[in-house]
């Protein structure tokens, strides 16, 4: 059970819509809440960034495990390239 206080303007609009659609005001409120909850679920961090996750992937699955060795090799390659110039 829920008690809801609305401004007179909102209550009038709700009454008019309920009468126009021929459905109870409580059904309009339930539908509105369902739509609101669905929108909240769609606007989470995962959904917002889903198209970007992995977009610039290196293709290497071991970066977190071998980060030190990979960095060491990159620095060594950079030094070797600099010394060969």
Phi and psi restraints in degrees (value plus and minus 20) as a CYANA .aco file:
   2 UNK   PHI    -158.7  -118.7
   2 UNK   PSI     115.0   155.0
   3 UNK   PHI    -127.4   -87.4
   3 UNK   PSI     114.5   154.5
   4 UNK   PHI    -150.4  -110.4
   4 UNK   PSI     109.6   149.6
   5 UNK   PHI    -123.9   -83.9
   5 UNK   PSI     107.0   147.0
   6 UNK   PHI    -140.0  -100.0
   6 UNK   PSI     133.7   173.7
   7 UNK   PHI     -86.7   -46.7
   7 UNK   PSI     137.0   177.0
   8 UNK   PHI     -76.2   -36.2
   8 UNK   PSI     -56.6   -16.6
   9 UNK   PHI     -85.4   -45.4
   9 UNK   PSI     -65.8   -25.8
  10 UNK   PHI     -86.3   -46.3
  10 UNK   PSI     -59.5   -19.5
  11 UNK   PHI     -83.9   -43.9
  11 UNK   PSI     -60.1   -20.1
  12 UNK   PHI     -83.9   -43.9
  12 UNK   PSI     -63.6   -23.6
  13 UNK   PHI     -82.9   -42.9
  13 UNK   PSI     -63.7   -23.7
  14 UNK   PHI     -81.7   -41.7
  14 UNK   PSI     -64.2   -24.2
  15 UNK   PHI     -80.8   -40.8
  15 UNK   PSI     -65.1   -25.1
  16 UNK   PHI     -82.9   -42.9
  16 UNK   PSI     -63.5   -23.5
  17 UNK   PHI     -86.7   -46.7
  17 UNK   PSI     -62.5   -22.5
  18 UNK   PHI     -81.7   -41.7
  18 UNK   PSI     -61.8   -21.8
  19 UNK   PHI     -87.4   -47.4
  19 UNK   PSI     -62.5   -22.5
  20 UNK   PHI     -84.3   -44.3
  20 UNK   PSI     -61.4   -21.4
  21 UNK   PHI    -105.5   -65.5
  21 UNK   PSI     -37.0     3.0
  22 UNK   PHI      52.3    92.3
  22 UNK   PSI      12.5    52.5
  23 UNK   PHI    -148.4  -108.4
  23 UNK   PSI     136.7   176.7
  24 UNK   PHI     -85.9   -45.9
  24 UNK   PSI     132.5   172.5
  25 UNK   PHI     -80.0   -40.0
  25 UNK   PSI     -56.8   -16.8
  26 UNK   PHI     -82.3   -42.3
  26 UNK   PSI     -54.1   -14.1
  27 UNK   PHI     -88.2   -48.2
  27 UNK   PSI     -57.8   -17.8
  28 UNK   PHI     -83.8   -43.8
  28 UNK   PSI     -62.1   -22.1
  29 UNK   PHI     -84.6   -44.6
  29 UNK   PSI     -63.5   -23.5
  30 UNK   PHI     -80.4   -40.4
  30 UNK   PSI     -66.5   -26.5
  31 UNK   PHI     -82.7   -42.7
  31 UNK   PSI     -59.8   -19.8
  32 UNK   PHI     -83.6   -43.6
  32 UNK   PSI     -62.8   -22.8
  33 UNK   PHI     -85.9   -45.9
  33 UNK   PSI     -60.7   -20.7
  34 UNK   PHI     -79.7   -39.7
  34 UNK   PSI     -65.4   -25.4
  35 UNK   PHI     -83.7   -43.7
  35 UNK   PSI     -59.9   -19.9
  36 UNK   PHI     -84.8   -44.8
  36 UNK   PSI     -64.8   -24.8
  37 UNK   PHI     -83.5   -43.5
  37 UNK   PSI     -60.7   -20.7
  38 UNK   PHI     -83.0   -43.0
  38 UNK   PSI     -60.8   -20.8
  39 UNK   PHI     -84.3   -44.3
  39 UNK   PSI     -60.8   -20.8
  40 UNK   PHI     -82.8   -42.8
  40 UNK   PSI     -60.7   -20.7
  41 UNK   PHI     -84.0   -44.0
  41 UNK   PSI     -55.6   -15.6
  42 UNK   PHI     -97.3   -57.3
  42 UNK   PSI     -40.4    -0.4
  43 UNK   PHI    -122.3   -82.3
  43 UNK   PSI      21.1    61.1
  44 UNK   PHI    -116.3   -76.3
  44 UNK   PSI     153.0   193.0
  45 UNK   PHI     -81.9   -41.9
  45 UNK   PSI     -59.4   -19.4
  46 UNK   PHI     -83.0   -43.0
  46 UNK   PSI     -67.4   -27.4
  47 UNK   PHI     -84.6   -44.6
  47 UNK   PSI     -61.0   -21.0
  48 UNK   PHI     -83.9   -43.9
  48 UNK   PSI     -57.6   -17.6
  49 UNK   PHI    -122.4   -82.4
  49 UNK   PSI     -18.1    21.9
  50 UNK   PHI     -72.6   -32.6
  50 UNK   PSI     -62.4   -22.4
  51 UNK   PHI     -91.7   -51.7
  51 UNK   PSI     -36.3     3.7
  52 UNK   PHI    -116.9   -76.9
  52 UNK   PSI     -43.0    -3.0
  53 UNK   PHI     -83.4   -43.4
  53 UNK   PSI     102.1   142.1
  54 UNK   PHI      59.4    99.4
  54 UNK   PSI     -18.7    21.3
  55 UNK   PHI     -82.3   -42.3
  55 UNK   PSI     -56.8   -16.8
  56 UNK   PHI    -129.5   -89.5
  56 UNK   PSI      17.3    57.3
  57 UNK   PHI     -87.5   -47.5
  57 UNK   PSI     125.1   165.1
  58 UNK   PHI    -102.3   -62.3
  58 UNK   PSI     -34.9     5.1
  59 UNK   PHI      66.9   106.9
  59 UNK   PSI     -24.9    15.1
  60 UNK   PHI    -115.5   -75.5
  60 UNK   PSI     105.8   145.8
  61 UNK   PHI    -111.4   -71.4
  61 UNK   PSI     -24.0    16.0
  62 UNK   PHI    -129.3   -89.3
  62 UNK   PSI       0.1    40.1
  63 UNK   PHI     -81.9   -41.9
  63 UNK   PSI     -59.9   -19.9
  64 UNK   PHI     -94.3   -54.3
  64 UNK   PSI     -52.3   -12.3
  65 UNK   PHI     -96.4   -56.4
  65 UNK   PSI     -58.7   -18.7
  66 UNK   PHI    -131.7   -91.7
  66 UNK   PSI       5.9    45.9
  67 UNK   PHI     -77.3   -37.3
  67 UNK   PSI     -60.6   -20.6
  68 UNK   PHI     -87.4   -47.4
  68 UNK   PSI     -64.8   -24.8
  69 UNK   PHI     -85.4   -45.4
  69 UNK   PSI     -60.0   -20.0
  70 UNK   PHI     -85.6   -45.6
  70 UNK   PSI     -63.8   -23.8
  71 UNK   PHI     -84.1   -44.1
  71 UNK   PSI     -63.1   -23.1
  72 UNK   PHI     -79.8   -39.8
  72 UNK   PSI     -63.2   -23.2
  73 UNK   PHI     -86.5   -46.5
  73 UNK   PSI     -61.5   -21.5
  74 UNK   PHI     -81.6   -41.6
  74 UNK   PSI     -64.0   -24.0
  75 UNK   PHI     -84.6   -44.6
  75 UNK   PSI     -60.3   -20.3
  76 UNK   PHI     -83.7   -43.7
  76 UNK   PSI     -63.3   -23.3
  77 UNK   PHI     -82.0   -42.0
  77 UNK   PSI     -60.5   -20.5
  78 UNK   PHI     -84.6   -44.6
  78 UNK   PSI     -63.5   -23.5
  79 UNK   PHI     -82.9   -42.9
  79 UNK   PSI     -62.8   -22.8
  80 UNK   PHI     -83.5   -43.5
  80 UNK   PSI     -59.8   -19.8
  81 UNK   PHI     -86.6   -46.6
  81 UNK   PSI     -59.0   -19.0
  82 UNK   PHI     -88.3   -48.3
  82 UNK   PSI     -60.2   -20.2
  83 UNK   PHI     -91.7   -51.7
  83 UNK   PSI     -45.6    -5.6
  84 UNK   PHI    -101.4   -61.4
  84 UNK   PSI     -31.6     8.4
